[in-house]
Amino acid sequence: MRPLFLLKEALMRTKLKAVNYLMDVLGNPPVSSLDDEILPPDVESCKLRLEEEVSTLLKKGYWFNTEYAVTLSPDETTKEIILGADVLLVTTRFTGQYIQRGTKMYDAGCNTYQFEDSIVADLVIDLEWDLLPFTVQDAAMHLAAVKICKVDLEDSRKAADLQLDANKALIALGTDELDVRQHNILGTRAAQHMKYRITPHRRSSYRNPNIPGG
């Protein structure tokens, strides 16, 4: 049976539907497109609230937007390590020494932006709406609805009601995170060895006749 997080991919919500949900929270009619260069103020506000919540969620780093053990190499001329504009967070083994400053890496230990060697880091990446899992889209939409009620409508009672939906969405997102992490861990060679008594091998795996049940 396919993991639950994969089944949810069929439920992908368009950004337009999410914005129209927020428009309904505001008490406004839906719109047919977000492609116009100039959008009505309420539509632009809903779009902005949605994007703010997406950014807040993505910065936490999940299974779908974290890249591990990425080699970051300095420019041959400037010796600077330039990050892509989509990099939200960089972590290394030397956290506190190698840090992200804007789109550059900074060596706090040597007080310089220049690096002589490459470094290896984990990167948290920003993603477009259409690349987000359903549970992230859902959580961002409901969190944005809460923000609209608190800030734009100043309706604390309605915000409290919508917070319940936001909490459920966050729980679903957390469940997906655990499911994927567990699914990935169980797929490692070490886990396969423990489960099936398979001896890890560089090129292939085989049952070990020297182990009972192997």
C-alpha positions in Angstrom: 0.0 0.0 0.0 1.3 3.5 -0.9 2.3 5.7 2.0 -0.4 8.3 3.0 1.8 11.2 2.1 2.0 9.9 -1.5 -1.8 9.5 -1.7 -2.3 13.1 -0.7 -0.4 14.3 -3.7 -3.6 13.7 -5.7 -5.3 16.4 -3.6 -3.1 19.3 -4.7 -4.7 22.6 -4.3 -4.1 25.4 -6.8 -2.9 28.8 -5.5 -6.0 30.3 -7.0 -8.3 28.1 -4.9 -6.3 28.9 -1.7 -6.6 32.7 -2.4 -10.3 32.4 -3.1 -10.7 30.6 0.2 -9.1 33.6 1.9 -11.3 35.9 -0.1 -14.3 34.1 1.3 -12.9 34.6 4.8 -12.8 38.3 4.0 -16.4 38.1 2.8 -15.4 38.9 -0.8 -16.4 37.1 -4.1 -13.9 34.7 -5.7 -11.6 35.8 -8.6 -10.9 33.9 -11.8 -7.2 34.5 -12.1 -4.0 35.6 -10.3 -2.2 36.3 -13.5 -3.1 40.0 -13.9 -0.2 42.4 -13.4 -2.3 44.6 -11.1 -4.6 42.7 -8.8 -7.4 44.2 -6.6 -6.1 45.2 -3.2 -8.0 42.5 -1.3 -6.7 39.8 -3.7 -3.2 41.1 -3.4 -3.5 41.1 0.4 -4.7 37.5 0.4 -2.0 36.4 -1.9 0.6 38.1 0.3 -0.7 36.5 3.5 -0.6 33.1 1.9 3.0 33.6 0.7 4.1 34.8 4.1 2.8 31.6 5.8 4.4 29.4 3.1 7.8 31.1 3.7 7.4 30.7 7.5 6.7 27.0 7.1 9.4 26.3 4.5 12.1 27.9 6.7 11.6 25.1 9.2 12.9 22.6 6.7 10.9 19.4 5.8 11.6 16.3 3.9 10.6 17.9 0.6 12.7 21.0 0.7 15.9 19.9 2.5 19.0 18.9 0.5 21.7 17.0 2.4 25.5 17.1 2.1 25.6 19.7 -0.6 29.1 20.7 -1.6 29.4 24.5 -1.7 32.5 25.7 -3.6 34.1 29.2 -3.6 34.3 31.2 -6.7 37.7 30.9 -8.3 38.2 34.6 -8.5 36.5 36.2 -5.5 36.8 33.1 -3.2 33.3 33.8 -2.1 30.6 31.1 -1.8 27.5 32.5 -3.4 24.2 30.8 -2.5 21.1 30.6 -4.8 18.3 33.0 -4.2 16.1 30.0 -3.2 18.3 29.0 -0.2 16.4 29.8 3.0 18.8 28.2 5.5 22.3 26.7 5.6 23.5 24.4 8.3 27.0 22.8 8.5 29.0 20.7 11.0 30.7 24.0 12.0 27.5 25.8 13.0 28.5 29.1 14.5 31.6 29.4 12.3 30.2 29.0 8.8 27.0 31.0 8.6 24.7 32.4 5.9 24.5 36.1 5.3 22.1 36.9 2.6 23.2 35.1 -0.5 26.8 34.5 0.8 28.5 32.3 3.3 30.5 33.9 6.0 33.4 32.5 8.0 32.8 33.9 11.4 35.9 32.3 12.8 38.2 34.1 10.4 35.9 37.2 9.9 35.8 36.8 6.1 33.6 36.0 3.2 36.5 34.3 1.5 37.0 30.5 1.5 40.0 28.6 0.3 38.2 25.2 0.3 34.7 23.9 -0.4 32.3 23.2 2.5 29.6 20.6 2.9 26.2 21.8 4.1 22.5 21.0 4.4 20.3 23.4 2.5 16.7 24.3 3.2 15.2 25.4 -0.2 12.3 27.8 -1.1 9.8 26.2 -3.5 7.0 27.5 -5.7 3.4 26.8 -4.6 2.9 24.0 -7.2 5.8 22.1 -5.9 4.5 22.0 -2.3 2.9 18.9 -0.8 -0.9 19.1 -0.2 -0.4 19.3 3.6 1.9 22.3 3.3 -0.5 24.1 1.0 -3.4 23.3 3.4 -1.5 24.4 6.5 -0.4 27.7 4.9 -3.9 28.4 3.7 -5.5 28.0 7.1 -2.7 29.9 8.9 -3.2 32.7 6.5 -6.9 32.7 7.2 -6.2 33.1 10.9 -3.8 35.9 10.2 -6.4 37.7 8.1 -9.0 37.4 10.9 -6.6 38.7 13.5 -4.9 41.5 11.6 -7.2 42.6 8.8 -10.6 41.9 10.2 -9.7 42.2 13.9 -12.2 39.4 14.6 -10.6 37.3 17.4 -13.6 35.0 17.7 -13.5 34.0 14.1 -9.8 33.7 14.3 -10.1 31.3 17.2 -12.5 29.1 15.2 -10.2 29.1 12.2 -7.2 28.3 14.4 -8.8 24.9 15.1 -8.6 24.1 11.3 -5.0 25.4 11.2 -4.0 23.2 14.1 -5.4 20.1 12.4 -3.6 21.1 9.2 -0.3 21.4 11.1 -0.8 18.0 12.8 -1.4 16.5 9.4 1.8 18.1 8.1 3.7 16.8 11.1 2.3 13.3 10.5 3.5 13.4 6.9 7.0 14.5 8.1 7.2 11.6 10.5 5.8 9.1 7.9 8.3 10.2 5.3 11.3 10.1 7.7 10.3 6.7 8.9 9.8 5.4 5.4 13.2 6.7 4.4 14.9 5.2 7.5 13.3 1.8 7.0 14.6 1.9 3.4 18.2 2.2 4.4 20.6 -0.8 4.0 21.2 -1.0 7.7 17.4 -1.2 8.4 17.0 -3.8 5.7 19.8 -5.8 7.4 18.0 -5.7 10.7 14.6 -6.5 9.3 15.5 -9.2 6.7 18.9 -10.4 8.0 20.5 -9.1 4.9 24.2 -8.5 5.0 25.0 -5.1 3.4 27.3 -5.4 0.3 28.9 -2.8 -1.8 27.2 -3.9 -5.0 24.3 -6.2 -3.9 22.6 -7.6 -0.8 22.3 -11.3 -0.1 21.0 -13.5 2.7 23.6 -14.6 5.1 23.3 -18.4 5.7 25.4 -18.1 8.9 22.6 -16.1 10.6 19.5 -18.0 11.8 16.7 -17.4 9.4 19.1 -16.0 6.9 
